[in-house]
Amino acid sequence: QVWFAWQEDSGGLTLTCTLDAKFPPKLLPKIHTLLAIVNEKLWLGHFTLSSEEMTVSFRHAMLLAGGAQASAEQLGDLLDIAIEECERFYPAFQSVIWGGKDPAEALAIAMFETVAEA
């Protein structure tokens, strides 16, 4: 799920992209640890969790106070970045949730880059 939310009072525009990866409450400590180390790798936005719904989301906010407006290109770039980061780190969350991996090992799996020619 991806959505933008406008906050009239603060002039903030927030993009949220929720991963399709619900987890049981017993994994909260591992997910918190994974969130901390994943967020160290990001240059824009952050991952957060909903402990009510047991889901992980990527979020980024833009301050557009004073009548400033985001261009279609900026919004498109932001959406591209959100999707790229979700795709990049989704395997780490899945490795913890379904694979039983510890957070550091799960991140190493997600960060592994394949370099080859076909």
C-alpha positions as CSV (number, residue, x, y, z in Angstrom):
1,Q,0.0,0.0,0.0
2,V,1.3,3.4,-0.9
3,W,-0.3,6.8,0.0
4,F,0.4,10.4,0.4
5,A,-1.2,12.4,3.3
6,W,-1.4,16.2,3.4
7,Q,-1.3,17.8,6.8
8,E,-2.9,21.2,6.4
9,D,-1.9,22.6,9.8
10,S,1.8,22.0,9.4
11,G,2.1,22.1,5.6
12,G,3.5,18.6,5.6
13,L,3.2,16.0,2.9
14,T,3.9,12.5,4.0
15,L,4.5,9.4,1.8
16,T,3.9,6.0,3.4
17,C,4.6,2.7,1.7
18,T,3.6,-0.3,3.8
19,L,5.2,-3.7,3.2
20,D,3.1,-6.8,2.8
21,A,4.8,-8.4,5.7
22,K,2.8,-8.8,8.9
23,F,4.7,-10.4,11.8
24,P,3.7,-11.9,15.2
25,P,4.2,-9.9,18.3
26,K,6.9,-12.2,19.6
27,L,9.2,-10.9,16.8
28,L,9.0,-7.2,17.9
29,P,12.5,-7.2,19.5
30,K,14.0,-8.6,16.3
31,I,12.1,-6.2,14.1
32,H,13.1,-3.2,16.2
33,T,16.7,-4.2,15.9
34,L,16.4,-4.7,12.1
35,L,14.7,-1.3,11.8
36,A,17.6,0.4,13.6
37,I,20.3,-1.1,11.4
38,V,18.2,-0.7,8.2
39,N,17.6,3.0,8.9
40,E,21.3,3.6,9.3
41,K,21.6,2.6,5.6
42,L,19.0,5.1,4.3
43,W,19.8,8.6,3.0
44,L,16.2,9.7,2.7
45,G,13.1,8.6,4.8
46,H,13.0,5.8,7.3
47,F,11.3,2.6,8.1
48,T,8.9,2.4,11.0
49,L,6.5,-0.1,12.4
50,S,2.9,-0.2,13.6
51,S,2.7,-2.3,16.7
52,E,-1.1,-2.3,16.4
53,E,-1.2,-3.8,12.9
54,M,2.2,-5.6,13.1
55,T,3.4,-4.1,9.8
56,V,6.5,-2.2,8.6
57,S,6.3,1.0,6.5
58,F,8.7,3.3,4.7
59,R,7.9,6.9,5.4
60,H,9.2,10.3,4.3
61,A,7.8,13.8,4.9
62,M,8.2,17.0,2.9
63,L,7.6,20.4,4.6
64,L,5.7,22.6,2.2
65,A,4.8,25.5,4.4
66,G,4.2,29.0,3.2
67,G,2.4,28.0,0.0
68,A,5.3,25.9,-1.4
69,Q,4.3,23.1,-3.7
70,A,5.9,19.9,-4.7
71,S,6.3,19.3,-8.4
72,A,5.1,16.2,-10.2
73,E,8.8,15.3,-10.7
74,Q,9.6,15.6,-7.0
75,L,6.6,13.4,-6.1
76,G,7.6,10.9,-8.8
77,D,11.2,10.8,-7.5
78,L,10.0,10.4,-3.9
79,L,7.7,7.5,-5.0
80,D,10.5,5.9,-6.9
81,I,12.8,6.1,-3.9
82,A,10.2,4.7,-1.6
83,I,9.6,1.7,-3.9
84,E,13.3,1.2,-4.4
85,E,14.0,1.1,-0.6
86,C,11.1,-1.2,0.1
87,E,12.3,-3.6,-2.6
88,R,15.8,-3.4,-1.3
89,F,15.0,-4.2,2.3
90,Y,11.9,-6.4,1.9
91,P,14.1,-9.6,1.8
92,A,15.6,-8.6,5.2
93,F,12.2,-8.3,6.9
94,Q,11.1,-11.5,5.3
95,S,14.2,-13.3,6.4
96,V,13.5,-12.4,10.0
97,I,9.7,-13.0,9.8
98,W,9.6,-16.2,7.9
99,G,13.2,-17.4,7.8
100,G,14.0,-17.1,11.5
101,K,17.2,-15.2,10.8
102,D,18.7,-12.7,13.2
103,P,18.6,-9.1,12.1
104,A,22.3,-8.7,11.2
105,E,22.2,-11.9,9.1
106,A,19.0,-10.8,7.4
107,L,20.4,-7.4,6.5
108,A,23.5,-9.1,5.0
109,I,21.3,-11.2,2.8
110,A,19.4,-8.1,1.6
111,M,22.6,-6.1,1.0
112,F,24.2,-8.9,-1.0
113,E,24.7,-7.7,-4.6
114,T,25.0,-10.1,-7.4
115,V,27.4,-9.1,-10.2
116,A,27.5,-11.3,-13.2
117,E,27.0,-11.4,-17.0
118,A,24.6,-13.8,-18.7
